[in-house]
Amino acid sequence: MSTANLLEALQKGNVLINFKHWLTEEPLNVNGTLVSKTTIKQQHDSHTIIVYDTDKEMWMDIRVSTITDWKVQ
């Protein structure tokens, strides 16, 4: 998975990210974006990305290693 491609997609709009909980491996998903009033600079080689959950209207962090797939909404 290319973190750089995911971050680029998040900067353009909504992305559905499927991932597993880092501890329990429970399947989870988030409809996230980086389009908001707050700008967060992120590096493509980081172990964690921060996304804005548009459903819950809050920021959350996701460990890159737990992401199983993603698609642009």
C-alpha positions in Angstrom: 0.0 0.0 0.0 1.3 3.5 -0.9 0.9 5.8 2.0 1.7 8.7 -0.3 -1.2 7.8 -2.6 -3.6 7.5 0.4 -2.5 10.9 1.8 -3.0 12.5 -1.7 -6.5 11.0 -2.0 -7.4 12.2 1.6 -6.2 15.8 0.7 -8.7 15.8 -2.2 -11.8 14.5 -0.4 -13.4 11.5 1.3 -11.8 8.1 1.4 -13.2 4.9 2.9 -10.3 3.3 4.9 -10.6 -0.3 6.1 -8.3 -1.3 8.9 -7.9 -3.5 11.9 -7.8 -2.4 15.5 -4.1 -2.4 16.5 -4.6 -4.6 19.6 -7.7 -6.8 18.9 -7.5 -6.9 15.1 -11.2 -6.2 15.0 -12.1 -5.0 11.4 -12.9 -1.3 11.4 -13.5 1.4 8.8 -13.7 5.2 8.6 -14.9 7.6 6.0 -12.1 10.1 6.4 -10.6 13.2 4.8 -7.9 15.8 5.3 -10.2 18.5 3.9 -11.1 20.6 6.9 -10.5 24.0 8.6 -7.4 22.6 10.3 -4.4 21.6 8.2 -2.2 18.8 9.3 1.2 18.2 7.6 1.9 14.5 7.4 4.8 12.5 6.1 4.3 9.5 3.7 6.9 7.5 5.7 5.1 8.0 9.1 3.9 4.9 11.0 0.6 6.7 11.8 -1.7 8.9 9.8 -4.3 11.3 11.1 -7.7 11.6 9.4 -10.9 13.5 10.0 -13.8 11.0 10.5 -16.6 12.7 8.6 -19.3 10.5 10.2 -18.2 11.1 13.8 -16.9 14.6 13.1 -13.6 14.0 15.0 -9.9 13.5 14.2 -8.5 10.0 14.7 -5.2 8.3 14.1 -4.6 5.0 12.3 -1.5 2.9 12.3 -0.5 2.5 8.6 0.4 -1.2 9.2 -3.2 -1.9 10.2 -4.8 -0.6 6.9 -6.1 -3.4 4.8 -7.5 -1.3 1.9 -9.0 2.0 0.9 -11.0 3.6 -1.9 -12.0 7.1 -2.9 -15.7 7.9 -2.2 
